[in-house]
Amino acid sequence: MSEINIKLKLQSLGKELESLAAGVSEQIAEAVHDVVQAGYASIVGSAQLALHTTQKDYLSGLKLHEMGENEYLIVLDGKFANALESGYSGFDVKEGMLNSKKVVNVGTRAGQPWVQRSKKDDHRFAHVPFQHQPYSKAPKTSDLAGAIRKLKAFNRQGEEQKFTSLFTDASGQALEGKVAVVKKVKGFPQLDRITKYQKIYKNEKTGKESVQSLYMTYRTISDNGGEWVHPGFKGLHAFDDAEQWMDSQIDEILNRLLK
């Protein structure tokens, strides 16, 4: 379990604390309280910036406790949350995925097992979905996002249009479901057969409609295929950064107020 124990450094000064004027002690306590709050907020901010699908797992285990006078404890509970904090090495995910008991939620196979078996030789396989964000600014995905924004596809009227633009029927009404597919994306094989889906939502209060677009690709994982190696994660190490910063701030507070 990751933790930062901010036991106010004043305690190490022993009897010198007892001689402090009440006003100075209060100033120090208030200042350190603010530092701890800021340090905790920095950990939350680091998680929000660096983590995406796992952000909830990390933040649900993060807690700040006020233990008593001038003592605080920031902890991170949970095995996976701590793995995100400290990092972990790469590993093969294929067997775990092919043992999944998930069922399909939408489409023609709704309610059926996500992992299928080949009728030919009974090997297991599944189609793994990957969602793409054409307007993402994240450094790791910015090239893919830019490539998606440049794509064009044919609409129901047989005309070519921007892949990210709204797809409609002949009357101008937004379409739902699978609306376009781009089979080949030059320079970005991971985007081959990227499929766009549209979903219409209606605001019950205003009656206005809005359209959500999803951009998906799929890869097949199977017993007959190669390894699916997760690259691992170098770790957030937000606790180390926050603790160093809080220590330096507390030292500065003590130097300033104990002169």
ChimeraX commands (.cxc) that place a marker at each C-alpha (Angstrom):
marker #1 position 0.00,0.00,0.00 radius 0.5
marker #1 position 1.36,3.41,-0.97 radius 0.5
marker #1 position 1.19,6.05,1.73 radius 0.5
marker #1 position 2.49,9.44,2.74 radius 0.5
marker #1 position 2.51,10.15,6.47 radius 0.5
marker #1 position 2.72,13.88,7.04 radius 0.5
marker #1 position 3.47,13.96,10.73 radius 0.5
marker #1 position 4.06,17.65,11.09 radius 0.5
marker #1 position 7.80,18.12,11.29 radius 0.5
marker #1 position 7.29,20.44,14.20 radius 0.5
marker #1 position 6.87,17.36,16.37 radius 0.5
marker #1 position 10.53,16.51,15.86 radius 0.5
marker #1 position 11.44,19.82,17.43 radius 0.5
marker #1 position 10.24,18.57,20.81 radius 0.5
marker #1 position 10.02,21.16,23.58 radius 0.5
marker #1 position 10.77,23.99,21.19 radius 0.5
marker #1 position 7.18,23.66,20.06 radius 0.5
marker #1 position 5.87,24.23,23.53 radius 0.5
marker #1 position 7.54,27.60,23.66 radius 0.5
marker #1 position 5.98,28.86,20.45 radius 0.5
marker #1 position 3.40,31.58,20.65 radius 0.5
marker #1 position -0.10,30.29,20.01 radius 0.5
marker #1 position -0.43,32.46,16.94 radius 0.5
marker #1 position 2.71,31.00,15.34 radius 0.5
marker #1 position 1.60,27.43,16.03 radius 0.5
marker #1 position -1.75,28.15,14.41 radius 0.5
marker #1 position -0.09,29.73,11.37 radius 0.5
marker #1 position 2.12,26.68,10.92 radius 0.5
marker #1 position -0.79,24.26,11.30 radius 0.5
marker #1 position -2.91,26.17,8.78 radius 0.5
marker #1 position -0.06,26.43,6.30 radius 0.5
marker #1 position 0.75,22.73,6.52 radius 0.5
marker #1 position -2.95,21.86,6.16 radius 0.5
marker #1 position -2.97,23.83,2.91 radius 0.5
marker #1 position 0.19,22.09,1.72 radius 0.5
marker #1 position -1.29,18.65,2.39 radius 0.5
marker #1 position -4.49,19.55,0.54 radius 0.5
marker #1 position -2.45,20.82,-2.41 radius 0.5
marker #1 position -0.28,17.69,-2.38 radius 0.5
marker #1 position -3.34,15.46,-2.39 radius 0.5
marker #1 position -4.84,17.49,-5.23 radius 0.5
marker #1 position -1.60,17.07,-7.20 radius 0.5
marker #1 position -1.91,13.27,-6.94 radius 0.5
marker #1 position -5.52,13.45,-8.18 radius 0.5
marker #1 position -4.44,15.75,-11.01 radius 0.5
marker #1 position -1.62,13.42,-12.05 radius 0.5
marker #1 position -4.06,10.50,-12.24 radius 0.5
marker #1 position -6.58,12.51,-14.25 radius 0.5
marker #1 position -3.89,13.60,-16.69 radius 0.5
marker #1 position -2.03,10.29,-17.16 radius 0.5
marker #1 position -4.71,7.62,-16.67 radius 0.5
marker #1 position -7.76,7.06,-18.84 radius 0.5
marker #1 position -9.66,3.79,-18.59 radius 0.5
marker #1 position -7.92,2.98,-15.29 radius 0.5
marker #1 position -8.38,6.41,-13.71 radius 0.5
marker #1 position -11.43,5.31,-11.70 radius 0.5
marker #1 position -9.55,2.29,-10.31 radius 0.5
marker #1 position -6.77,4.54,-9.04 radius 0.5
marker #1 position -8.88,7.34,-7.60 radius 0.5
marker #1 position -11.30,4.99,-5.83 radius 0.5
marker #1 position -8.39,3.75,-3.69 radius 0.5
marker #1 position -6.99,7.20,-2.91 radius 0.5
marker #1 position -7.83,8.63,0.52 radius 0.5
marker #1 position -6.72,11.55,2.70 radius 0.5
marker #1 position -7.08,11.09,6.48 radius 0.5
marker #1 position -6.55,13.70,9.18 radius 0.5
marker #1 position -5.12,11.55,11.96 radius 0.5
marker #1 position -5.06,14.14,14.68 radius 0.5
marker #1 position -3.37,17.40,15.49 radius 0.5
marker #1 position -0.79,18.18,12.83 radius 0.5
marker #1 position -0.79,14.68,11.31 radius 0.5
marker #1 position -2.16,13.57,7.94 radius 0.5
marker #1 position -2.08,10.29,6.05 radius 0.5
marker #1 position -2.54,9.94,2.31 radius 0.5
marker #1 position -3.05,6.30,1.31 radius 0.5
marker #1 position -3.69,4.30,-1.83 radius 0.5
marker #1 position -5.55,1.04,-1.23 radius 0.5
marker #1 position -5.98,-1.82,-3.68 radius 0.5
marker #1 position -3.56,-4.10,-5.51 radius 0.5
marker #1 position -4.32,-2.75,-8.97 radius 0.5
marker #1 position -4.30,0.89,-7.84 radius 0.5
marker #1 position -0.83,0.39,-6.34 radius 0.5
marker #1 position 0.34,-1.36,-9.51 radius 0.5
marker #1 position -0.69,1.77,-11.41 radius 0.5
marker #1 position 1.25,3.89,-8.92 radius 0.5
marker #1 position 4.46,1.83,-8.88 radius 0.5
marker #1 position 4.30,0.35,-12.40 radius 0.5
marker #1 position 4.35,-3.18,-13.75 radius 0.5
marker #1 position 6.13,-5.13,-16.48 radius 0.5
marker #1 position 4.64,-6.44,-19.72 radius 0.5
marker #1 position 2.66,-9.68,-19.83 radius 0.5
marker #1 position 0.65,-11.84,-22.25 radius 0.5
marker #1 position -3.09,-11.14,-21.95 radius 0.5
marker #1 position -4.31,-13.70,-24.51 radius 0.5
marker #1 position -5.25,-16.55,-22.19 radius 0.5
marker #1 position -7.10,-14.26,-19.82 radius 0.5
marker #1 position -9.08,-12.70,-22.66 radius 0.5
marker #1 position -9.99,-16.04,-24.22 radius 0.5
marker #1 position -11.25,-17.25,-20.83 radius 0.5
marker #1 position -13.56,-14.24,-20.53 radius 0.5
marker #1 position -17.19,-14.91,-19.62 radius 0.5
marker #1 position -18.43,-11.61,-21.06 radius 0.5
marker #1 position -21.47,-11.54,-23.31 radius 0.5
marker #1 position -22.15,-9.26,-26.27 radius 0.5
marker #1 position -24.37,-6.30,-25.36 radius 0.5
marker #1 position -25.38,-4.96,-28.77 radius 0.5
marker #1 position -25.77,-6.09,-32.37 radius 0.5
marker #1 position -26.87,-9.36,-33.92 radius 0.5
marker #1 position -24.96,-11.41,-31.30 radius 0.5
marker #1 position -26.41,-9.58,-28.26 radius 0.5
marker #1 position -26.67,-11.93,-25.28 radius 0.5
marker #1 position -24.24,-14.48,-26.72 radius 0.5
marker #1 position -20.74,-15.21,-25.36 radius 0.5
marker #1 position -18.12,-12.71,-26.52 radius 0.5
marker #1 position -15.57,-15.51,-26.98 radius 0.5
marker #1 position -16.61,-17.81,-29.82 radius 0.5
marker #1 position -15.47,-21.25,-30.98 radius 0.5
marker #1 position -14.54,-22.12,-34.52 radius 0.5
marker #1 position -16.88,-24.64,-36.15 radius 0.5
marker #1 position -13.92,-26.02,-38.09 radius 0.5
marker #1 position -11.50,-26.97,-35.30 radius 0.5
marker #1 position -13.15,-25.64,-32.11 radius 0.5
marker #1 position -10.41,-23.09,-31.37 radius 0.5
marker #1 position -11.42,-20.02,-29.36 radius 0.5
marker #1 position -11.49,-16.55,-30.89 radius 0.5
marker #1 position -12.94,-13.12,-30.18 radius 0.5
marker #1 position -13.10,-9.76,-31.89 radius 0.5
marker #1 position -11.52,-7.11,-29.67 radius 0.5
marker #1 position -12.93,-3.57,-30.10 radius 0.5
marker #1 position -10.75,-0.46,-30.03 radius 0.5
marker #1 position -12.40,2.95,-29.82 radius 0.5
marker #1 position -10.65,5.92,-31.42 radius 0.5
marker #1 position -11.05,9.62,-30.71 radius 0.5
marker #1 position -10.56,11.81,-33.80 radius 0.5
marker #1 position -10.29,14.96,-31.68 radius 0.5
marker #1 position -7.97,13.59,-29.02 radius 0.5
marker #1 position -5.02,15.80,-28.09 radius 0.5
marker #1 position -3.20,13.10,-26.12 radius 0.5
marker #1 position 0.38,12.79,-27.43 radius 0.5
marker #1 position 0.15,9.01,-27.86 radius 0.5
marker #1 position -2.95,9.19,-30.06 radius 0.5
marker #1 position -2.61,12.57,-31.77 radius 0.5
marker #1 position -1.22,11.04,-35.01 radius 0.5
marker #1 position -4.09,8.56,-35.22 radius 0.5
marker #1 position -6.60,11.30,-34.45 radius 0.5
marker #1 position -5.21,13.47,-37.22 radius 0.5
marker #1 position -5.35,10.57,-39.68 radius 0.5
marker #1 position -9.02,9.91,-38.85 radius 0.5
marker #1 position -9.94,13.57,-39.38 radius 0.5
marker #1 position -8.48,13.39,-42.91 radius 0.5
marker #1 position -10.46,10.31,-43.93 radius 0.5
marker #1 position -13.32,10.34,-46.39 radius 0.5
marker #1 position -16.06,7.76,-46.99 radius 0.5
marker #1 position -19.07,7.31,-49.24 radius 0.5
marker #1 position -22.48,8.14,-47.81 radius 0.5
marker #1 position -25.87,6.56,-48.59 radius 0.5
marker #1 position -26.29,8.92,-51.54 radius 0.5
marker #1 position -23.10,7.60,-53.14 radius 0.5
marker #1 position -21.21,10.82,-52.48 radius 0.5
marker #1 position -17.85,11.13,-50.77 radius 0.5
marker #1 position -17.77,13.13,-47.55 radius 0.5
marker #1 position -15.57,13.66,-44.50 radius 0.5
marker #1 position -15.59,10.59,-42.28 radius 0.5
marker #1 position -16.10,12.74,-39.18 radius 0.5
marker #1 position -19.06,14.65,-40.65 radius 0.5
marker #1 position -22.66,13.69,-39.93 radius 0.5
marker #1 position -24.04,10.91,-42.13 radius 0.5
marker #1 position -27.68,11.40,-43.15 radius 0.5
marker #1 position -30.32,9.82,-45.36 radius 0.5
marker #1 position -31.67,11.48,-48.51 radius 0.5
marker #1 position -34.02,13.66,-46.46 radius 0.5
marker #1 position -31.22,14.97,-44.26 radius 0.5
marker #1 position -32.16,12.90,-41.19 radius 0.5
marker #1 position -29.20,11.58,-39.21 radius 0.5
marker #1 position -28.61,7.85,-39.64 radius 0.5
marker #1 position -28.20,5.40,-36.76 radius 0.5
marker #1 position -26.03,2.31,-36.46 radius 0.5
marker #1 position -23.13,1.53,-38.78 radius 0.5
marker #1 position -22.92,4.43,-41.22 radius 0.5
marker #1 position -19.47,4.16,-42.88 radius 0.5
marker #1 position -16.36,1.99,-43.19 radius 0.5
marker #1 position -12.88,2.86,-44.46 radius 0.5
marker #1 position -11.17,-0.35,-45.51 radius 0.5
marker #1 position -7.59,0.87,-45.90 radius 0.5
marker #1 position -5.82,3.78,-44.22 radius 0.5
marker #1 position -2.43,4.49,-45.81 radius 0.5
marker #1 position 0.35,4.68,-43.26 radius 0.5
marker #1 position -1.91,3.57,-40.41 radius 0.5
marker #1 position -2.67,-0.16,-40.73 radius 0.5
marker #1 position -4.11,-0.14,-37.19 radius 0.5
marker #1 position -6.96,1.97,-38.59 radius 0.5
marker #1 position -7.80,-0.40,-41.46 radius 0.5
marker #1 position -11.54,-1.13,-41.61 radius 0.5
marker #1 position -12.30,1.65,-39.16 radius 0.5
marker #1 position -16.07,1.79,-38.74 radius 0.5
marker #1 position -18.22,4.75,-37.78 radius 0.5
marker #1 position -21.40,4.32,-35.75 radius 0.5
marker #1 position -23.98,7.00,-34.98 radius 0.5
marker #1 position -26.53,7.08,-32.16 radius 0.5
marker #1 position -29.35,9.63,-31.86 radius 0.5
marker #1 position -30.29,10.93,-28.42 radius 0.5
marker #1 position -33.38,13.03,-27.73 radius 0.5
marker #1 position -33.63,15.49,-24.85 radius 0.5
marker #1 position -36.96,14.75,-23.17 radius 0.5
marker #1 position -37.30,18.30,-21.86 radius 0.5
marker #1 position -36.40,20.29,-24.97 radius 0.5
marker #1 position -37.19,17.73,-27.65 radius 0.5
marker #1 position -33.87,18.49,-29.33 radius 0.5
marker #1 position -31.83,15.68,-30.82 radius 0.5
marker #1 position -28.09,15.16,-30.66 radius 0.5
marker #1 position -25.93,12.59,-32.41 radius 0.5
marker #1 position -23.06,10.68,-30.83 radius 0.5
marker #1 position -20.40,9.20,-33.11 radius 0.5
marker #1 position -18.19,6.23,-32.31 radius 0.5
marker #1 position -15.12,5.24,-34.33 radius 0.5
marker #1 position -14.15,1.60,-33.89 radius 0.5
marker #1 position -11.63,-0.90,-35.20 radius 0.5
marker #1 position -11.48,-4.60,-34.33 radius 0.5
marker #1 position -8.68,-7.12,-33.98 radius 0.5
marker #1 position -9.17,-10.86,-33.69 radius 0.5
marker #1 position -7.53,-12.74,-30.86 radius 0.5
marker #1 position -7.45,-16.55,-31.06 radius 0.5
marker #1 position -5.81,-19.75,-29.88 radius 0.5
marker #1 position -4.19,-20.02,-33.30 radius 0.5
marker #1 position -2.72,-16.52,-33.19 radius 0.5
marker #1 position 0.39,-15.11,-31.57 radius 0.5
marker #1 position 0.84,-13.54,-28.16 radius 0.5
marker #1 position -1.03,-10.41,-27.12 radius 0.5
marker #1 position 1.56,-8.71,-24.95 radius 0.5
marker #1 position 0.53,-5.82,-22.78 radius 0.5
marker #1 position 3.53,-3.45,-22.78 radius 0.5
marker #1 position 3.29,-2.82,-19.06 radius 0.5
marker #1 position 3.15,0.56,-17.37 radius 0.5
marker #1 position 6.02,2.64,-16.04 radius 0.5
marker #1 position 3.93,3.81,-13.10 radius 0.5
marker #1 position 2.40,7.10,-12.10 radius 0.5
marker #1 position 4.79,7.71,-9.16 radius 0.5
marker #1 position 2.54,10.57,-8.09 radius 0.5
marker #1 position 3.15,9.79,-4.40 radius 0.5
marker #1 position 6.92,10.26,-4.76 radius 0.5
marker #1 position 6.48,13.60,-6.50 radius 0.5
marker #1 position 3.84,14.81,-4.04 radius 0.5
marker #1 position 5.84,13.77,-0.98 radius 0.5
marker #1 position 9.00,15.53,-2.17 radius 0.5
marker #1 position 7.04,18.68,-2.92 radius 0.5
marker #1 position 5.22,18.65,0.43 radius 0.5
marker #1 position 8.47,18.06,2.34 radius 0.5
marker #1 position 10.09,21.04,0.62 radius 0.5
marker #1 position 7.06,23.25,1.31 radius 0.5
marker #1 position 6.92,22.25,4.98 radius 0.5
marker #1 position 10.65,22.95,5.36 radius 0.5
marker #1 position 10.07,26.39,3.85 radius 0.5
marker #1 position 7.20,27.05,6.24 radius 0.5
marker #1 position 9.26,26.07,9.29 radius 0.5
marker #1 position 12.25,28.15,8.15 radius 0.5
marker #1 position 10.04,31.17,7.63 radius 0.5
marker #1 position 7.96,31.01,10.81 radius 0.5
marker #1 position 10.55,29.72,13.28 radius 0.5
marker #1 position 13.14,32.40,12.65 radius 0.5
marker link #1:1,2 radius 0.2
marker link #1:2,3 radius 0.2
marker link #1:3,4 radius 0.2
marker link #1:4,5 radius 0.2
marker link #1:5,6 radius 0.2
marker link #1:6,7 radius 0.2
marker link #1:7,8 radius 0.2
marker link #1:8,9 radius 0.2
marker link #1:9,10 radius 0.2
marker link #1:10,11 radius 0.2
marker link #1:11,12 radius 0.2
marker link #1:12,13 radius 0.2
marker link #1:13,14 radius 0.2
marker link #1:14,15 radius 0.2
marker link #1:15,16 radius 0.2
marker link #1:16,17 radius 0.2
marker link #1:17,18 radius 0.2
marker link #1:18,19 radius 0.2
marker link #1:19,20 radius 0.2
marker link #1:20,21 radius 0.2
marker link #1:21,22 radius 0.2
marker link #1:22,23 radius 0.2
marker link #1:23,24 radius 0.2
marker link #1:24,25 radius 0.2
marker link #1:25,26 radius 0.2
marker link #1:26,27 radius 0.2
marker link #1:27,28 radius 0.2
marker link #1:28,29 radius 0.2
marker link #1:29,30 radius 0.2
marker link #1:30,31 radius 0.2
marker link #1:31,32 radius 0.2
marker link #1:32,33 radius 0.2
marker link #1:33,34 radius 0.2
marker link #1:34,35 radius 0.2
marker link #1:35,36 radius 0.2
marker link #1:36,37 radius 0.2
marker link #1:37,38 radius 0.2
marker link #1:38,39 radius 0.2
marker link #1:39,40 radius 0.2
marker link #1:40,41 radius 0.2
marker link #1:41,42 radius 0.2
marker link #1:42,43 radius 0.2
marker link #1:43,44 radius 0.2
marker link #1:44,45 radius 0.2
marker link #1:45,46 radius 0.2
marker link #1:46,47 radius 0.2
marker link #1:47,48 radius 0.2
marker link #1:48,49 radius 0.2
marker link #1:49,50 radius 0.2
marker link #1:50,51 radius 0.2
marker link #1:51,52 radius 0.2
marker link #1:52,53 radius 0.2
marker link #1:53,54 radius 0.2
marker link #1:54,55 radius 0.2
marker link #1:55,56 radius 0.2
marker link #1:56,57 radius 0.2
marker link #1:57,58 radius 0.2
marker link #1:58,59 radius 0.2
marker link #1:59,60 radius 0.2
marker link #1:60,61 radius 0.2
marker link #1:61,62 radius 0.2
marker link #1:62,63 radius 0.2
marker link #1:63,64 radius 0.2
marker link #1:64,65 radius 0.2
marker link #1:65,66 radius 0.2
marker link #1:66,67 radius 0.2
marker link #1:67,68 radius 0.2
marker link #1:68,69 radius 0.2
marker link #1:69,70 radius 0.2
marker link #1:70,71 radius 0.2
marker link #1:71,72 radius 0.2
marker link #1:72,73 radius 0.2
marker link #1:73,74 radius 0.2
marker link #1:74,75 radius 0.2
marker link #1:75,76 radius 0.2
marker link #1:76,77 radius 0.2
marker link #1:77,78 radius 0.2
marker link #1:78,79 radius 0.2
marker link #1:79,80 radius 0.2
marker link #1:80,81 radius 0.2
marker link #1:81,82 radius 0.2
marker link #1:82,83 radius 0.2
marker link #1:83,84 radius 0.2
marker link #1:84,85 radius 0.2
marker link #1:85,86 radius 0.2
marker link #1:86,87 radius 0.2
marker link #1:87,88 radius 0.2
marker link #1:88,89 radius 0.2
marker link #1:89,90 radius 0.2
marker link #1:90,91 radius 0.2
marker link #1:91,92 radius 0.2
marker link #1:92,93 radius 0.2
marker link #1:93,94 radius 0.2
marker link #1:94,95 radius 0.2
marker link #1:95,96 radius 0.2
marker link #1:96,97 radius 0.2
marker link #1:97,98 radius 0.2
marker link #1:98,99 radius 0.2
marker link #1:99,100 radius 0.2
marker link #1:100,101 radius 0.2
marker link #1:101,102 radius 0.2
marker link #1:102,103 radius 0.2
marker link #1:103,104 radius 0.2
marker link #1:104,105 radius 0.2
marker link #1:105,106 radius 0.2
marker link #1:106,107 radius 0.2
marker link #1:107,108 radius 0.2
marker link #1:108,109 radius 0.2
marker link #1:109,110 radius 0.2
marker link #1:110,111 radius 0.2
marker link #1:111,112 radius 0.2
marker link #1:112,113 radius 0.2
marker link #1:113,114 radius 0.2
marker link #1:114,115 radius 0.2
marker link #1:115,116 radius 0.2
marker link #1:116,117 radius 0.2
marker link #1:117,118 radius 0.2
marker link #1:118,119 radius 0.2
marker link #1:119,120 radius 0.2
marker link #1:120,121 radius 0.2
marker link #1:121,122 radius 0.2
marker link #1:122,123 radius 0.2
marker link #1:123,124 radius 0.2
marker link #1:124,125 radius 0.2
marker link #1:125,126 radius 0.2
marker link #1:126,127 radius 0.2
marker link #1:127,128 radius 0.2
marker link #1:128,129 radius 0.2
marker link #1:129,130 radius 0.2
marker link #1:130,131 radius 0.2
marker link #1:131,132 radius 0.2
marker link #1:132,133 radius 0.2
marker link #1:133,134 radius 0.2
marker link #1:134,135 radius 0.2
marker link #1:135,136 radius 0.2
marker link #1:136,137 radius 0.2
marker link #1:137,138 radius 0.2
marker link #1:138,139 radius 0.2
marker link #1:139,140 radius 0.2
marker link #1:140,141 radius 0.2
marker link #1:141,142 radius 0.2
marker link #1:142,143 radius 0.2
marker link #1:143,144 radius 0.2
marker link #1:144,145 radius 0.2
marker link #1:145,146 radius 0.2
marker link #1:146,147 radius 0.2
marker link #1:147,148 radius 0.2
marker link #1:148,149 radius 0.2
marker link #1:149,150 radius 0.2
marker link #1:150,151 radius 0.2
marker link #1:151,152 radius 0.2
marker link #1:152,153 radius 0.2
marker link #1:153,154 radius 0.2
marker link #1:154,155 radius 0.2
marker link #1:155,156 radius 0.2
marker link #1:156,157 radius 0.2
marker link #1:157,158 radius 0.2
marker link #1:158,159 radius 0.2
marker link #1:159,160 radius 0.2
marker link #1:160,161 radius 0.2
marker link #1:161,162 radius 0.2
marker link #1:162,163 radius 0.2
marker link #1:163,164 radius 0.2
marker link #1:164,165 radius 0.2
marker link #1:165,166 radius 0.2
marker link #1:166,167 radius 0.2
marker link #1:167,168 radius 0.2
marker link #1:168,169 radius 0.2
marker link #1:169,170 radius 0.2
marker link #1:170,171 radius 0.2
marker link #1:171,172 radius 0.2
marker link #1:172,173 radius 0.2
marker link #1:173,174 radius 0.2
marker link #1:174,175 radius 0.2
marker link #1:175,176 radius 0.2
marker link #1:176,177 radius 0.2
marker link #1:177,178 radius 0.2
marker link #1:178,179 radius 0.2
marker link #1:179,180 radius 0.2
marker link #1:180,181 radius 0.2
marker link #1:181,182 radius 0.2
marker link #1:182,183 radius 0.2
marker link #1:183,184 radius 0.2
marker link #1:184,185 radius 0.2
marker link #1:185,186 radius 0.2
marker link #1:186,187 radius 0.2
marker link #1:187,188 radius 0.2
marker link #1:188,189 radius 0.2
marker link #1:189,190 radius 0.2
marker link #1:190,191 radius 0.2
marker link #1:191,192 radius 0.2
marker link #1:192,193 radius 0.2
marker link #1:193,194 radius 0.2
marker link #1:194,195 radius 0.2
marker link #1:195,196 radius 0.2
marker link #1:196,197 radius 0.2
marker link #1:197,198 radius 0.2
marker link #1:198,199 radius 0.2
marker link #1:199,200 radius 0.2
marker link #1:200,201 radius 0.2
marker link #1:201,202 radius 0.2
marker link #1:202,203 radius 0.2
marker link #1:203,204 radius 0.2
marker link #1:204,205 radius 0.2
marker link #1:205,206 radius 0.2
marker link #1:206,207 radius 0.2
marker link #1:207,208 radius 0.2
marker link #1:208,209 radius 0.2
marker link #1:209,210 radius 0.2
marker link #1:210,211 radius 0.2
marker link #1:211,212 radius 0.2
marker link #1:212,213 radius 0.2
marker link #1:213,214 radius 0.2
marker link #1:214,215 radius 0.2
marker link #1:215,216 radius 0.2
marker link #1:216,217 radius 0.2
marker link #1:217,218 radius 0.2
marker link #1:218,219 radius 0.2
marker link #1:219,220 radius 0.2
marker link #1:220,221 radius 0.2
marker link #1:221,222 radius 0.2
marker link #1:222,223 radius 0.2
marker link #1:223,224 radius 0.2
marker link #1:224,225 radius 0.2
marker link #1:225,226 radius 0.2
marker link #1:226,227 radius 0.2
marker link #1:227,228 radius 0.2
marker link #1:228,229 radius 0.2
marker link #1:229,230 radius 0.2
marker link #1:230,231 radius 0.2
marker link #1:231,232 radius 0.2
marker link #1:232,233 radius 0.2
marker link #1:233,234 radius 0.2
marker link #1:234,235 radius 0.2
marker link #1:235,236 radius 0.2
marker link #1:236,237 radius 0.2
marker link #1:237,238 radius 0.2
marker link #1:238,239 radius 0.2
marker link #1:239,240 radius 0.2
marker link #1:240,241 radius 0.2
marker link #1:241,242 radius 0.2
marker link #1:242,243 radius 0.2
marker link #1:243,244 radius 0.2
marker link #1:244,245 radius 0.2
marker link #1:245,246 radius 0.2
marker link #1:246,247 radius 0.2
marker link #1:247,248 radius 0.2
marker link #1:248,249 radius 0.2
marker link #1:249,250 radius 0.2
marker link #1:250,251 radius 0.2
marker link #1:251,252 radius 0.2
marker link #1:252,253 radius 0.2
marker link #1:253,254 radius 0.2
marker link #1:254,255 radius 0.2
marker link #1:255,256 radius 0.2
marker link #1:256,257 radius 0.2
marker link #1:257,258 radius 0.2
marker link #1:258,259 radius 0.2
view
